[in-house]
């Protein structure tokens, strides 16, 4: 099973092996999108990979206390909600991640086009 749909999401199989045993931030390519895969304290998160402040690649950042840190201007984003720190007034997208039968899947919202013609 490479992908499946439910309600407003299409679930795409993560094409790489995910190491749950250590902390890291790295690029994840799924469904033609470059996403940011974060592992911190045994918790996995998937977010968008571009900082909304200046477009920096967040996959080169790091994670501290549940916050993804942009490598350029140190903007901080909550990895559960995507919300930037209070004075930033910005956010990143957070994608749902689930594990089924030992495989990981990322949920990506279906476009209106896909809902109508898919």
C-alpha positions as CSV (number, residue, x, y, z in Angstrom):
1,X,0.0,0.0,0.0
2,X,1.7,3.2,-1.2
3,X,-1.1,5.6,-0.5
4,X,-4.8,5.7,0.6
5,X,-7.4,8.3,1.2
6,X,-9.7,9.1,4.1
7,X,-11.9,12.3,4.3
8,X,-9.7,15.2,3.4
9,X,-6.3,13.5,3.4
10,X,-4.3,11.3,1.2
11,X,-1.9,9.2,3.2
12,X,1.5,8.7,1.4
13,X,3.9,6.0,2.4
14,X,7.2,7.4,3.7
15,X,9.8,6.1,1.2
16,X,12.7,6.1,3.7
17,X,13.4,4.1,6.9
18,X,12.6,6.2,9.9
19,X,15.0,6.0,12.9
20,X,13.0,6.5,16.0
21,X,15.9,6.0,18.4
22,X,17.7,9.3,18.1
23,X,17.1,13.0,17.7
24,X,17.4,14.7,14.2
25,X,16.0,17.0,11.7
26,X,16.1,15.9,8.0
27,X,14.5,16.3,4.6
28,X,11.7,13.9,3.7
29,X,10.4,13.7,0.1
30,X,6.8,12.6,-0.2
31,X,4.2,13.1,-3.0
32,X,6.5,15.6,-4.8
33,X,6.9,17.7,-1.7
34,X,10.0,18.4,0.4
35,X,9.0,18.2,4.0
36,X,10.9,18.3,7.3
37,X,11.0,15.2,9.4
38,X,11.8,15.8,13.1
39,X,12.6,13.2,15.7
40,X,12.9,14.6,19.3
41,X,12.7,12.6,22.5
42,X,11.1,9.6,20.7
43,X,8.4,11.8,19.1
44,X,8.2,12.1,15.4
45,X,6.8,15.2,13.6
46,X,6.5,16.3,10.0
47,X,6.4,20.0,9.0
48,X,6.8,22.1,5.9
49,X,10.4,22.7,5.0
50,X,10.5,26.4,4.3
51,X,10.6,29.1,6.9
52,X,7.9,31.7,6.3
53,X,10.1,34.5,7.5
54,X,12.8,34.4,4.7
55,X,12.4,31.1,3.0
56,X,15.3,29.3,4.7
57,X,15.4,25.5,4.5
58,X,14.3,24.2,7.9
59,X,15.7,20.8,7.2
60,X,19.1,22.4,8.0
61,X,17.8,23.6,11.4
62,X,17.6,21.8,14.7
63,X,15.1,21.1,17.5
64,X,15.1,22.3,21.1
65,X,12.4,21.7,23.6
66,X,9.7,20.9,21.1
67,X,10.6,23.9,18.8
68,X,12.1,23.7,15.3
69,X,14.7,26.4,15.0
70,X,15.4,28.0,11.6
71,X,19.1,27.9,10.7
72,X,19.1,31.5,9.3
73,X,17.4,33.9,11.7
74,X,16.6,31.5,14.6
75,X,12.8,31.7,14.2
76,X,11.2,29.0,16.4
77,X,8.2,26.9,15.6
78,X,6.2,24.5,17.8
79,X,6.5,21.1,16.2
80,X,3.0,20.1,17.3
81,X,1.0,23.2,16.2
82,X,3.4,24.9,13.7
83,X,2.9,28.2,15.5
84,X,5.9,30.5,15.6
85,X,7.0,32.2,18.8
86,X,4.7,35.0,19.9
87,X,6.5,38.0,18.4
88,X,7.1,36.2,15.1
89,X,3.5,36.3,14.0
90,X,4.0,33.3,11.6
91,X,3.6,29.6,11.4
92,X,4.7,26.5,9.5
93,X,2.4,23.6,8.3
94,X,2.3,20.5,10.4
95,X,1.4,17.2,8.7
96,X,-0.1,14.2,10.4
97,X,2.1,11.1,10.6
98,X,0.9,7.6,11.4
99,X,2.4,4.1,11.6
100,X,0.6,1.1,10.3
101,X,2.0,-2.4,10.0
102,X,5.6,-1.1,10.6
103,X,5.3,1.5,7.8
104,X,5.0,5.3,8.2
105,X,2.5,7.4,6.3
106,X,2.2,11.2,6.0
107,X,-1.2,12.8,5.5
108,X,-1.4,15.5,2.9
109,X,-4.6,17.5,2.4
110,X,-6.5,16.7,-0.8
111,X,-6.9,19.6,-3.1
112,X,-10.4,20.7,-4.2
113,X,-9.4,19.5,-7.7
114,X,-8.7,16.0,-6.4
115,X,-11.9,15.9,-4.4
116,X,-14.0,16.8,-7.5
117,X,-12.1,14.8,-10.1
118,X,-10.1,12.3,-8.1
